[in-house]
Amino acid sequence: MTLTGLTKLGTDKVPPMVARGVLIDMAKHFKVASMAPGQAITPADIDAAMKAQGVQVREGDVVLLHTGYTDAKLKSDPKTWVSTQPGLTNAATVHLAKMNPMAVGADTWGLEAVPPIAGDRLFYGHVTLLKENGIYILETMNTGRLAQEGVKEFMFVLGQARIKGTVQMMINPVAMW
């Protein structure tokens, strides 16, 4: 790292992504329009939602989770939105990593539950996905329309900016179905 940014692991090293995308509608699984702040998603929740919704994750997929949280809270209650979120438990990130997707994302700003459940480490899913498995993380994905239209599978395309030294960036992925 230098004063101008990362020299080894910057986002300029991330390749363009073109992959099969799958949506797991966790809000639908919990029978709510929006999951609650700090509500945890466990491996059992993921498996049950996938089974009920007919979703299969294959190696190399981009997996997106719909919680409904950003659609419900960003404009109406921005203080709550920025300080809490529903999301994955540490065990759920390990579970998803075993499926070997290219990327995992959600419509939340940080992917994991905030606050975390008792015994979980805060944002340790980032370590599991990125560091231990080389799986990219996509945050604040606009999954609302996909969920509304019942889309489960789509073509995911992302060509991000090549800004040297950054660790994150604004992106504009496209889902085609």
C-alpha positions in Angstrom: 0.0 0.0 0.0 1.1 3.5 -0.7 -0.4 6.9 0.0 -2.2 6.7 -3.3 -3.9 3.4 -2.4 -3.4 -0.4 -2.7 -0.8 -1.7 -5.0 -1.7 -5.4 -4.9 -5.4 -5.9 -4.1 -7.2 -2.8 -5.4 -10.5 -3.1 -7.3 -8.7 -2.3 -10.5 -7.6 -6.0 -10.4 -11.2 -7.3 -10.3 -12.2 -8.7 -13.7 -15.4 -7.9 -15.4 -18.2 -10.2 -14.3 -20.5 -12.0 -16.6 -22.3 -14.9 -15.0 -25.5 -16.7 -14.2 -27.2 -14.7 -11.4 -29.6 -16.2 -8.9 -31.8 -14.4 -6.5 -32.7 -15.9 -3.1 -35.7 -13.9 -1.8 -35.1 -13.9 2.0 -38.0 -11.5 2.6 -40.4 -13.8 0.9 -39.0 -16.7 2.9 -39.7 -14.9 6.2 -43.1 -13.7 4.8 -42.3 -10.0 5.2 -41.9 -7.1 2.8 -38.7 -6.2 4.7 -36.6 -8.1 7.1 -36.0 -6.5 10.5 -32.8 -4.7 11.7 -30.3 -7.3 12.9 -32.4 -10.2 11.7 -30.0 -13.1 11.0 -30.0 -15.4 7.9 -28.7 -18.9 8.8 -27.6 -21.8 6.6 -31.0 -23.5 7.3 -32.8 -20.3 6.2 -30.8 -20.2 2.9 -31.5 -23.9 2.2 -35.2 -23.6 3.0 -35.6 -20.5 0.9 -33.8 -22.0 -2.0 -35.8 -25.2 -1.9 -39.2 -23.4 -1.6 -38.3 -21.0 -4.4 -36.7 -23.6 -6.7 -33.3 -21.9 -6.7 -30.1 -23.7 -7.2 -26.6 -22.2 -6.8 -23.9 -23.5 -9.2 -20.2 -23.0 -9.1 -19.3 -19.5 -10.5 -22.8 -18.0 -10.0 -23.5 -14.6 -8.6 -25.8 -15.0 -5.6 -28.0 -12.1 -4.6 -30.1 -12.0 -1.4 -33.2 -9.9 -1.3 -34.1 -8.7 2.2 -36.3 -5.7 1.3 -34.4 -3.6 3.8 -33.0 -0.8 1.6 -36.3 -0.4 -0.2 -38.1 -0.1 3.2 -35.6 1.9 5.2 -33.2 4.1 3.1 -35.6 6.9 2.5 -38.1 6.5 5.3 -35.6 5.9 8.2 -32.0 6.6 7.0 -30.6 6.6 10.6 -31.8 3.1 11.2 -30.8 2.0 7.7 -27.2 3.2 8.2 -26.7 1.7 11.7 -28.4 -1.7 11.4 -29.3 -4.3 8.8 -30.5 -7.9 8.4 -28.0 -10.3 7.0 -25.9 -13.4 7.0 -24.5 -15.1 10.1 -20.9 -16.2 10.1 -22.1 -19.8 9.5 -24.2 -18.7 6.6 -21.2 -17.1 4.8 -19.3 -20.4 5.3 -22.3 -22.2 3.9 -22.5 -20.0 0.8 -18.7 -20.1 0.3 -19.0 -23.9 0.0 -21.2 -23.5 -3.0 -18.2 -21.7 -4.7 -20.0 -18.7 -6.3 -18.1 -15.9 -8.0 -19.8 -13.3 -5.9 -22.4 -12.9 -3.1 -24.4 -9.8 -2.7 -27.5 -8.3 -1.0 -29.6 -5.3 -1.0 -28.0 -4.2 2.3 -24.9 -2.1 2.8 -22.7 -4.7 4.5 -24.0 -8.2 3.8 -23.9 -9.5 7.4 -26.4 -8.9 10.2 -25.8 -5.8 12.2 -25.8 -6.2 15.1 -24.5 -9.7 14.8 -26.1 -12.6 16.6 -24.5 -13.7 19.9 -21.1 -15.4 19.3 -20.7 -14.1 15.7 -17.8 -11.7 14.8 -18.9 -8.5 13.1 -18.3 -8.5 9.4 -16.4 -11.8 9.6 -18.3 -13.0 6.5 -16.1 -10.6 4.6 -13.0 -12.5 5.8 -14.7 -15.8 4.9 -15.8 -14.8 1.4 -13.0 -12.4 0.3 -9.8 -13.5 2.1 -10.4 -17.2 2.6 -12.3 -18.0 -0.6 -11.7 -15.3 -3.2 -15.5 -14.6 -3.5 -16.4 -11.1 -4.3 -18.9 -9.1 -2.3 -21.6 -6.9 -3.8 -23.4 -4.5 -1.5 -26.5 -2.4 -1.8 -27.7 -4.3 -4.9 -31.1 -3.2 -6.2 -32.9 -6.5 -5.9 -36.4 -5.1 -5.4 -37.6 -5.3 -9.0 -36.2 -8.9 -9.4 -38.1 -9.9 -6.3 -41.3 -8.1 -7.3 -41.3 -9.9 -10.7 -40.4 -13.3 -9.2 -37.1 -13.5 -11.1 -34.9 -16.3 -9.8 -32.3 -16.7 -12.5 -30.8 -14.0 -14.8 -27.7 -13.0 -16.6 -25.5 -10.8 -14.4 -23.1 -8.3 -16.1 -20.7 -6.0 -14.3 -17.9 -4.0 -15.9 -16.5 -1.8 -13.1 -14.3 1.3 -13.3 -10.6 0.7 -13.3 -9.6 3.1 -10.5 -6.2 2.2 -9.2 -5.7 1.7 -5.4 -9.4 1.6 -4.3 -10.9 -1.1 -2.1 -14.5 -0.4 -3.1 -16.4 1.6 -5.7 -19.8 2.5 -7.0 -21.0 0.0 -9.5 -23.9 -0.3 -11.9 -24.5 -4.0 -12.6 -27.2 -5.2 -15.0 -29.5 -8.2 -14.6 -31.0 -9.5 -17.8 -33.9 -12.0 -17.8 
